Amino acid sequence: MPGPGGGGPRGQHYMTEEEKAQRPKVTGALLLRIFSYLKPYWKQFLLVLISIFVSSVFSLYPSILTGRIIDEGLIGRDLKKLIMLIILSLGVTLGANLIGVLESYLNTWIAQHIIYDMRNAMYLHLQKMSQSFFTSNNQGDIITRMTSDIDGVRSIIANTLTSILSNSVTLIVAMAAMFQKNWILALLGIVIVPLFTIPTRNAGKTRWSLTREAQECSDEINGILNETLSVSGQLLVKLFGREDAEYERYEKVNRKMIGLNIRESMAGRWFRVVISTVSSIGPMLLYLVGGILMMKYDSDLTVGDITVLVALLGKMYMPVNQLLNIQVDWIRSMANFTRIFEYYDMPVAIADKENALVPETANGDIEFKHVGFAYDEGKQILKDINFTLESGHSIAIVGPSGSGKSTIVNLIPRLYDVKEGSVTFDGNDVRDLKLSFLRAHVGVVSQETYLFNGTIRDNLLYAKPDATEAELLDACGRANILEFIEKQEKGLDTLVGNRGLKLSGGEKQRISIARVLLKDPTILIFDEATSALDSISEKKIQEAIDPLVEERTSILIAHRLSTILAADEILVVKDGEIVERGTHEKLVDAGGVYTELYETQFKKGIVKTGEK
């Protein structure tokens, strides 16, 4: 006799305190938005509903046939009818199972397609978000919304909705069948079933609490292992002689984990004892009351009828328990949807205007007009920035760390938008240009080079997927990386590793320069492209940059004197303002900020690399 379900030891039928505190407000608008994802698949969902109804009825029918098997087949001693009823019962059971398979397939199909739609929509939306979104939000949280949060809504489609429907149908059909047999025993069954869920829920809460403690303990153990058994962690442990202390810390948590596991295991054993005992009370009560009705009140109940009522009572345990627990699953699903919709509803800060401009040609004239910018309200980063960069010319931007140099160049490809004034490209405000056009004509080599996990070829083709072998090799030659590539056994097909970790900083930087060259932008921006490199790597990169500055419109943020001298004009930025501008000689003689930078930074570069 199946007892009431309570979920496995790892079942999550109870909410954490955090979940209770953050319980989402379920509104009609939220529900309509959620169910709108079902709209494209309404035909499949209609089939699911039909399958649920038929399967639920079919699964109860063998219990109903049991009464006839006993009364007409066994007690009536009718072998032919007995065989027929048994075959019918087996056939109905098989039919219910087959329909259940169809229902499960349709459920999974609908849920997976909804997840597919949501992930595509989320990824497209995230791709449109501005750079400030990614700098102000935790990367792990972004990926969680994309993966586990969206995957979590599958339960409301594949499990929660169908669970409510199938359990409700099962209860209604079972109760109808019980009342059809005997209304007194049916009422008794309705009163008994909810009472049996109390020990189930109490035992479940205890096990859920122990499981949570065990999980927290497991997380602590994993944290210790990650910290002390990593290469860097082990080195630190050895150098400070902390082996014994770390062992004691691990042993203490490990002992706690063992105790929790034992308590959880025994709680499960006591849970099964309680459930087994309690679940047998219901049938016994029905037998008792049914027997009294038959023996004392001359009821027309038969042995088969009482057997059917007991079987139907057993069928009601699981649906009632699941419907009582469904609230937790529902709230968790609502919370997932709410978190996802928070991201969907975030406005796209930087987007194309309606009828955005796409000029036929691009010269690369840049002008900053009274530009002001702040990442956060009240914290001004740039103040009244004004300068012009004509096509074919170059400027160098220098200044103390944190003065706003990188922010200036990030405004050109609209990684951020100005708060005041304007930035123009060939006379057009960059906010009026189509983003794809603007960014196609701006190439950036940043201080922090990012390479995808793949080959050198893969990373180069990211800029121009249809580039020929000759174009790849030409770009590598101009970036001063071709000699290195030719020495590799697999040449362009050499793997670079995750984030390019198999290459040195200088090699990665030169590959990034080759990638930008393949893009063939109108304007080249070098943002501290050599600041974190050794002198040999810096020299090779500088040899690649120098001819590029001469042939293209360029902006250079640099600390190296030869790079600065290659520019037609030098802008000195301090505290978000252009405080000096001019040639190297003029600025050194002025005795201002540039002179100080020259004395403290640029001269070091001369000694370091042997510049003349």
C-alpha angles and dihedrals in degrees: 000000000000115000129212114293121244103170127252124292089271094046114131103213092136130068125234120237089254091053091050091050093048096042106151123238106247110214134173090250091054092050092048090051092050095048091047086077088064093054097087089052100043093124092055090045091052088055089051091054092050090047092050093052095046093043093049093050093044093049091056096043096078088057090053091047089054089075093055091045089056099039102035102025107033105023091032089049091223106149095181093053091043092056092044093051092047091050090047091050092050091047093051091047091051090047092050091050093048092049088047089057090051091048091049092050093049091047092051092044093052094044094049093048091050090050089048090053093046095048092049091049092047094048091048090049094048091050088059095051118109124252090255089065091059095043094049099042127068111254091219090055091051092052091045090057090049096048123017097024093053091040088051093061088064088080093063090054102036099032119009100049095041091043091056092047099043095043092047092050091047092051094046094048092044093049092046090052091047093051089048089058100040129339094206094056090041091057090046089053092050090053095045102048099063090048091059091059092066097077089041092057095042092050090044092053091052092050092044090053091050091046091053091050090048091050092050089049090049090051089052091051091049090049091054091048093048092049101043103032098048118100094252093040094051091049091053092047092052096044092052095039093237098142095113094044093050091048091053090049091050094044092052094053092041091054090051090051092053091051092051092048091052092049091048092049093050092045086057092052093050089045091057091047092052094045094046090051097043095045090057093056094070097057090044091054091050091049090048097047092039091051092049090051091049097043104033105028100033092237119183089235115130131207088252092053093054090047090052091049091051091049092049090048089056089050090056097057098077098043093050093048093047093048090051090051096042092088092071093050090046094051092047090051091049089050090053092050091047092052091048093048090051088065094041089054096050106113119242101245096193115040141138116279118234108277092010114192123259107184118205093231137025124211098173103235108161127193130179112202117193091319119189125178140177129177090204130025113268095017107094115200102174126030126193097330112187128175142123128223114193123208113276093020132100139215132196120215116204135170146120120307112281095020094124102262097134091042090059095055093042089063092063098068088035097247079146131011125235118254093206134021122001146273115218131199113200089342095309122111105248088230089064094052124087108259094228090055094046096048093044088063098045120073121189129194106190133194092247106059117204122201124179120236101265139069130319087252092054091053093048094047089055086080096045116010093190097049115138124232089254092053091049093051092045092053091048091050093052090047090054093239101103095092091055092048093050090055091057117095092231098033112199089003092065112128114242097196129225108333087351094292092152090065132067121250092256093050092050091048093051091049088052089052090051089050091053091047090055088055087058096209125190092228125040120203121192109192108192088315094171104030099107099041137099119253095260094051090043091054093051092049091047089053087055095046099047098069091042091056090053095052103038141047101264144182117198127194101189148151095200116098097216090055091049092047090053090065123092092224136015122217117198114207125194127169091351096308134101100241099169138016136177142075125329095255094048093048095046090052091049091071094218136115093314091053090053091049090048092053096044104034117009096051089055088057090054093053093042098052102023097244118176 
